[in-house]
Amino acid sequence: MSGYGPPERFNEEAATFTIRGSDAPDLQAGVAAIRNVLKTLPLKPGVYRMQDAKGEVLYVGKARALKNRVGNYVQIERLSKRIQRMVSQTRSMTIVTTNNEAEALLLEAQLIKRYRPPYNVLLRDDKSFPFILLRADHDFPRVQKHRGARKAKGNYYGPFASAGSVNNTLNALQKLFLLRSCTDGFFKTRDRPCLLYQIKRCSAPCVGRISQPDYDELVGDAKKFLAGKTTDVQAKLGAQMQAAAENMDFELAAVLRDRLKALTFIQGTQFINAEGVGDADIFALACLEGVIGIQAFFIRGGQNWGHRSFFPSHTAEVSEEEVLQLFLMQFYEEVPPARTIFVDRELPEAALLMEALSEQAKRKVEITVPQRGTRRRLLDQASRNAKEALERRLAESTTQTRLNREVAELFELAESPERIEVYDNSHIQGTNAVGAMVVAGPEGFRKGQYRKFNIKQAATDDDFAMMREVLTRRFSRALEEDPDRDSGEWPDLVLLDGGRGQLNAAKAVLEDLGIEDVCLVGVAKGPHHGREGREVFHLMDGRELTLPVNAPVLFYLQRLRDEVHRYVIGAHRAKRAKAIGASPLDEVPGIGPARKKALLMHFGTGRAVRNASLEDLQKAPGVSASVAQTVYDFYHAR
């Protein structure tokens, strides 16, 4: 059971029960499959997965007693239409038993995140939350922004709602406590202070401008600040400033005065009226026109660490209370829960959820519905934000729906596009060539599905050849991984930044692959280059379209084109910056950093290494005869 947790916690049954039959929905076949599973199910807690004829997961559920819970699915008359549709597609089930229901709840959240089943309420958010990491693996700990798995040794503070929130706090830490933010490699090679020291954002421990005990004291103050104990930090800085002034050390007193000013400013911007709240996460739900929005506030030590809106999917025929409960379990699958969680309504299984989160966090977690005082005011504020965010979302989606319908009419698509892919290439005189794809849907840009393509085979001074390579790689892989187009990863519309030539190159690729039903459109500048609104749209049948300069659908298509421009230019710049620091010796197989450094130190430049004779190479310190022969053969074989 790798991936689900320690083997002693979960036990997946070896048998998966399957009813042979067609892929078409069949309620009787689904009930028969479930009845076969029921014969062997225990009265134990666990998790079940319902799967279709292809083995794709339709639904993940947890149960206090598996036999009783799964048995409900064969009582067709008691099921909603939505659940009946799910049963009609079910052909097999996989059962996982757990020690208790709390473990089942944790496992359910893991499996929902892994499989993203179409009949589960899903937390649709592909962005990880940023944290502040105060590392503990160095004599002079570094403070930095962190995303992803928390593997590095140190103290993690978060989550923060956005990169902006965490950047503001990092700037505060630098101003207040002068902690270093540089990498260990940069720290090790310094022989004089960097600019951050000059602008009073670092204490320069790299060159000994501060002792380790004094730096440790700054680290301790930073930990107090992040834990919300700002009054202690403020009193300490005030006392130190007074002592410095009495000792006539006015330079130090001025530095401490500036730090106190920074702390006062931060208190005014980050602190909210959350007296007595401590560490808390606040969640409020709003529902309009059948769409659900959830607002989350993150408070740590009385500090406002930001807020974020979420819009779960697959919420039809599910009560608002159950949606909020399922959302919380998925939300905390990766994010550590606060000690207190405030919600705006009673949850159906609040006690079980608290037990599961407490087990996950290895400490007590409390879920409450505040009724009065500061906590209630915070919850009311979250409720107002949830409603306003949902109203904005609905307004945006209405506009987007209209735009997608106009795109479908413009390019004669059968229906509004669910997935639009936009392609472009970037290079400078054929160097560092890169292609890019951006993706848009009814909900806006899907940045988690953007892709970069390093041009490998095509001549990098031939834009058409580069486009052919990018599209060949994209659609060959799509044919291999999803030939039946069930995943929703196939585009309804492909926009190409370019004119007739780019369009013809793309058409040839799809014809070679046997793909005939993907709409291709080339977006080119018109006869008056540089004038907005003069774009020409080249269609596959040879027609060319232009739009009125004030048409909303034109602005939308320009926004798609501009987004792929932004993304591909960023990818090209990153590749070019990496190439600037590259060495010709990087291409030589079997030459590691130590030998590369020895060769460069001996010969001075990569060109000199390439032009050196075999005898000269053998004389370089730290280079054996076999390595010298490898380097010589690499360059001279060319």
N, C-alpha and C positions, 0 to 999 in steps of 0.2 A: 504494500500500500504506500509506496513512495509517492510523495506529493500531497497526501492527505493528512499526514501527521505521524507521530510515533506509532509503530505497528501494534503496540499494546492497546491503543485507544480505539482503533477502527478495524473492522474485519469485513472485507468484501467477500460476499458469497461467490464461490467458483462458478456456479451455474448461472447462465443467462437464458431465460426462457423465450423461445421464439415461435411464433405462428407463421407458417409459410403462407404467402398470398400476394396479391397485387399491391402496388404502391398506392392505389386509389383509396380514399377514406372508406372505411367499412366498420360501422359501429359494432356489428356482431363479432367480427374478427378481433377488434380491439378488446371487447369484453372477454372473449375466449382466452386471449393472451394473458389478461390480468387474472382470470380464474386459475389458470395453470400456475401462476406465481403464488397465488393465495394458498395453494395446497401445502406449501413448504414454509410459509412465513412464520416466524416466531412472534411471540408477544413481547418483543424487546424494542427498545428505542433504536432509531437508526434513520437512514436517509435512503430514498428510492429515486431512481432515474427512469423516466418513461421515454422509450426510444421508438422511432419509426422504422419502416422496412429497411432503410439504408443504415440504420444504427445511429442516426443523428438524434441528439438529446432534445426532446420536446419540453420536458418539465423536470425540475428537481424539487423534491419535497422532503420534509422531515416529519417524524412521527414519534409520539411517546410509546405507542404500541403498533409496530408495523402492520400486523395482521388486521387490526381494526381499521387503521387509516386507509390502507390500500383497498380493503373491502368496500369502502364507500363508493369506489369508482365503478362497481358493477351494478349499483342501484341507479340505473339510468334516469328514472323518473325524478330523482331528487337532484340531478346535476343541472347546472346552468347550460345554456346553449354553447357557451365558450368551452366549458369543460367537456361537453359531449363531442365537440369537434376534436379536442385533443385525444379523447379515448378512441375515436374513430380512426385516428392515425397511428395509434400505439400498436406495435407488433412485438415488443420485447421490453423487459425491465431488468435493471441491475440494482441489487440490494446491498447496502452497507450497514452493518450493525455497529452501534456505539455503546459505551458504558452507561451513558445517561442522556437525557434529552438536551441538556446544555451543550454537550459535545456534538449532538446531532445538529443543533442550530448553527454552531461554528462551521461544521463541515458543509452544511447546506449553503452557507454564504460563499465558501471557497469554490464549490462546484458550480454555483450560479455564475460566479465571475469567470470561471474557466470555460464553461460551455455556452453561456449567454443564451439560454433556451427561449424560444418564442412565446411560451406560455407563462413565464415567470415575470414578475415586476423587476425591471432592470434599472440600475443606476447608470444612466448614460453620461459618463464623464471620463474622458480618456486622459485627463491631466492629473499628474501626481501632485501632491501637496509639498511645497518647499518647507524645509526646517532650517534652523540655525544649529550648526555643529561647533561645539567648543572642544577641539580635539584634546586627547590626553596621552598621545603617543610621542610627545616631544617635551624637552625641558622648558621650552617657551611655547605654550599651546597656541595654535592658530584658530581664529574664528572665521567661519566660512558658511556660505549657503550650501545646502545639501538637498538632493532629491534621490529617491530610490531606496534600495535596501539599506538598512542602518547597520552596516558591518564594521565601520571604522570605530575604534575605541574612543570614547568621549561622551560628553553630555549633549543630548539632543533637545531642542526647544521648538515646540510647534504643536500642531500644524499652523502655518500661516495661510491665509486665504489666497494670496497671490504673490508673485515675484516682487511686485511693488511694495507690499507690506514687509516682506523679509528684507528687502534692500534698504528701506527706511530704518529698520531696526539695526541692521549692520552698520549703517552710517552713524547711527546714534552710539553704538558700541565703540566705534573708532574714535569719535569725538570725545566720548566720556572717559574711556579706559585705555585708549592708545594701544590696543591689542593688534598684533601683526595679522595680516590677511594673506601674506605671500606664501608660495609653495615652499616646501622644505628644500628643494633644489635651488631656488632663488635665494633663500635664506643662507644657505651654505656658502654661496659664492660671493656674497657681498663683502666689499672692503671699505665701503663708505655708505652713509645713510641714503635712502632713496627719497623721492619727492614727498611721500606720505609723511616722513619725519619732518620735512621742512614746513608742511602745511598743518602740522600738529594733529595728524591722524594716526601716528604710530610712535612708539617709544624707542624704536631702533634697537631691539635686543640683538639683532644680527651683528652689530659692530660694538656691542658692549656699552651702549649709552644708558642701559638700565641693568641692575643686578637681577639675578634670578629670584631672590626673596622679594624684592620690590615688584617684579613682574607677577609673581605668584599672588601678591596682594591685590594687584589690578584684576587678575583672573577671578579671585574671590569676590571682589566688588561687582564684577560683571555677572557672576552667577546670582548674586543677590538681586541685581537689577532685573534679570530675566525671570526671577522667581517672584517679582512684584514688591520686593522690599526696598523700594526707592527712598523711603523716609530715612532708613539707616544710611544709605549711600549719601543722601543729601546732607545729613548731619555730619558725617565723617568728612566730606569735602569742605563744609563750612568751617569745621574745627581746624583742618589742615591749612586752609587759607588764612584764618586768623593767626595761627601760629607762625606762618611764613611772614606775615606782615609785621608781627611783633619782633621777629628776628631780623627785620630789615631786608629780607630776601624778597624784594618786590617782583622780581622776574618770575619766581615760582608762584607767588601770590596771584600774579596776573594769569598764569596758566590755569591755576585752580579756579579763578573767577570765571574764565571762559568755559571751563567744564561745568561749573554750576549753572551758567546761563544756558548751556546746551541741555542740561537735565531739565531745567524749568520749561524750556520750549517743548521738549519731548513729552513732558507730562501734560502740557496743554493740548498736544495733537494726538497722543496715543491713549490717554486715560479717559475713561468714561465713568459715569456715576454707577460704579459696581461695588460699593462698599459692602464688605462681608461676603462677597460672592466667591472669591478665591479663583480657582481654576474651574471653568465651566464651558460647556458647549450648549448652544441654544438653538432649537429647531422649531420652526413654525411652518404650517402647511396651508396653502391656499388652493382653491379649486374653482375654475371658471370654464364654462362651456365644455366640461368633460376633461379638461387638461389640468394636471396637478403640478404645482410648483412648490418647492421646499427651500426655505431660507435658513442658512446656517451662520451663526455668529460664534467666533472663537475668542474667549476671554481667558487670559492667563495672568494671575496675580493682579487683577484689576486693569490690565492693559488690553486695549482693543487690538487684536492681531488680525482683524479683517473679517469680511463676510463674503459668502458666495451663494449663488442661486443654483438649484438643481431642478431638473425636469425629468422625473422618471418616466420610462416608457412601459407599455403593456399593462396599463392600469385599469382598463375597462373591466367592469363587473367586479372590481375589488374595492372594499370599503376604504375610506380615507385613513382610518386608524390602522388597518392592516398594511396599507401602502407605506405609512410612516414607519411602522415596525420593521418591515422588510427592507426599507431604505436604510435604516440605522444599522442593521446587521451587515449589510453589504458595505456601507460607508466605513465601519470600523473593522472591516476585514484586514485592512492594511494600516489604517491610522490609529494610533493609540488613543483610547478614550480618555476624556477628562474625568476627574473624580466625581463631578456632578454633571448630569445631563438634564437640561430643562426642555420639556416638550409642551405643546399647547393643547394636548388632549390625552385622555387615558388610553393606554395601549392594551390590546387584548391579552398579551402575554408579557407584561412588564416585568414580573418577578423572574420569569425564565430568561428574559433578555439581560436583566441585571446579573443573574448568575453566570451566563455565558460570557458577558463582557468582563466580569470580575475575574473569571478563570483565565481569560485571554490576557488581561492586564496584570495579573498576579497581585491584585489589590482590590479593595472594595470600590465598586462603581455604583452610584445611585442615580435613578431616573425619577424625576418628580415633575408635577404640574403646579408651578407656583400660583398662589391665589392672591397675594398682596405684597406690598412693599417694593423694594428695589428690583427683586427678581421678577415680579409681575410686570413692572414697567419695561424691563429689558425684553421680556417675552412679547409684550404688546408692540414694542418697536420692531421686533423680528417679524411679527404678523403683518404689520403695515408694509414692511419691505417685501415680504413674500407676495402680497397682493399686487404691489406696484410692479415688481419684477415680472409677475405672470401677465399683467396687463401689457407691459412692453413686449413680452414674448409673443403674445397673441397678435398684437398690432404688427410686429415684424413678420410673423408667419403669414398673416393675411396678405401683406404686401409681397412677400416672397412667393406665395402661392399664385398670385396674379402674374408676377414676372415669369415664373416657370410656365404658366399657361401661355403667355405671349411668346416665349421662346419656342414652345411646341408648335404654335401656329406659324411662327416665322419660318422655322426649318421643317415644317410639315411632319412632325413626329406623331406617332399614334396617340400618345398621351404625354402628360407633363413629365419631364425627365426626373428620375429619382437620383441619378448619378451623372454628373458632368465632369469629364476629365479634360484638362487643358495642358498642352505641351509646348515647350520652348527649349532652345539650346543657347549656350553662351560659350564664347571663347575669345581670345585675342590673337589674331593671325594664326589660328590653328592650334595654339598652345592651351594646355589645361582645359580641354573641352569637356563640357558637362551638359547633360540633358536633365530636364525636370518635368514632373507631373504634379499638378495640384488637383484637388478633388472638391467639388461642391455638390450639395444636395438641398432638399427643401428647407433644412434647418440652417443652412449657411455653409461656410468652409469646413471641411473635415480635415483638420491639420494633422491628425494622427495617421492619415492615409497618404500624405504627400510622399513622393519618392524622388530620389536623385539617381542619375545614371552616369557613371564615369564612362566616357566613350572609349571603347577598347579596340574595335576593329575598323570602323569607318575612317576615311581620310578626314582629318579634323579641320581641313580647310574647305570641306564640302558640306554645306548645311543640309542638303537633301539627303546625303548618305548618313549623316548623323541622325536625322529624323527617322530614316529607315531602320537604323540600328536600335534606337530607343523603342520604337513601336514593335519591332520584331521581338525584342526581349520581353516587352510588357505583355503582348498578346499570346506569344508562345507559352509563356508561363501560365497565363490564364487558361489556355486550352488544356494544359497538362494538369493543373490543380483543380479546375472547376469546369469541366467540359459541359456539364448540364446547367450551368449558370444558376445554381441554387443559392449561392452565398450572398448575392446582392453586390458582388464586386465587379460586375460587368457594367460598362458605361452605356447609357442611353444616347449620349451625345459626346463627341470628341471635338474639341476646338484646337486648332493648330495656329500658332503665331507665325503667319506667313501667307503667301499668296497661292497662286495656281500651282507653282512648282512644288511647294511643300505638300499641297493637297494630293497631287498626282503621286508623289513618293509614298504618302500614307495609303492611298488607294491600292497601290501595287503590293504593299506589305499585306494588307487584309485579303486581297485576292489570292496571293500565294498561300496564305494560311486557311483559305476556304471560309472566311468570315464575310458574310454578305449583308448583315442586318444592323451594322453599327453606323450611325450617321456621322459623317466627317464634314467639318466646315473649316475653311481657312479664313483667318482674320488678318487682313492686310491693310496697310495705310493706303489711302486713296491718292489721287493725283496731286493733292496739296498736302505734302508730308508735313507732319507736325501740327496740323490743325485738328483739334478735337472734334469728333463727330463726323469725320470724313472717311471712316473705316469702310472698307469694301469686304463683304462676306462672300466667299467663293463656295458654291455648292457643288455637290458631286455630279450633278447633271450638266454642269457647264455654266449655269446661270450665275450672275453676280447681283448682290443686293446691297443697297445703301438704305440708311434709315434717317429720318429727320433728326437734326442735331439735338432736339429737346426731348426725344423719345425715352421714357424710363427704361425700356428694355435695352436700348443702346447703352445707357449708363451702366446697367447691370453687366452686359457683355464686356464693356471696357474694364469694369472692376475685376472680372475674371482674368482678362488678359494682363492687367497690371499686377495682379497677384502672382501669376506665374513668372512675370518679369522680375518681380522682387525676389521670389524664391530662387530662381535659377541664377540671378546675379550674385546673391549671397553665397550660393553653393560654389560658384566659380571663384569668387574672391577668397573663400576659405581654402579651396584647392590651390590657388595661386600663392597664398600666404604660406601654405605648407611646403610648396615647391621651392620657395625662396630659401628656406632653411635646409633643404635637402642637399646631400652630397653625392657626387658621381659614384662614390664607393658603395652607396646604398644598394646599387643594382648588382654588385658582385656577390654571388652565392657563397655562403660560408664565412663571410667577413662580419664579425660582430663589432660592437662599439669599441672594445679595447684595441683590437687590431686596426680598425679604421683610424682611431686616434693616433696609434703608433706610426702608421704610414703617413698621415697628414703632418704630424710633428716632424717626421724625418724629411719629407719631400717639400712640405710647405703648402702645396695646392693639389687639388684633385687632378688637374691637367698634368702636373709633373709626375704624379703616380702613373697616369695612363701612358705617358711617353717614356717611362723608365725602362731600362733593359732588365732582363731576368737577373743578371748579376747584381745590379744596383738594388733590386727589390730584395734579394737574399741578404743584403748587408743591413737592411733596416732592423733596428732593435725590436725584439718581440715578434718577429715574423719568421716562421719556419720555412724550410725549403719548399714544402708542399703548398703552403699558403701563397708563397711568392709565385710558384708555378700556376696556381689557380688564378691569381690576379693577372699575371702575364697572358695566360691563355684566353681569359675573358675579353681583354681588350684587343689582342692581336688576332684572335679568331674572327673578330668583326672586320 
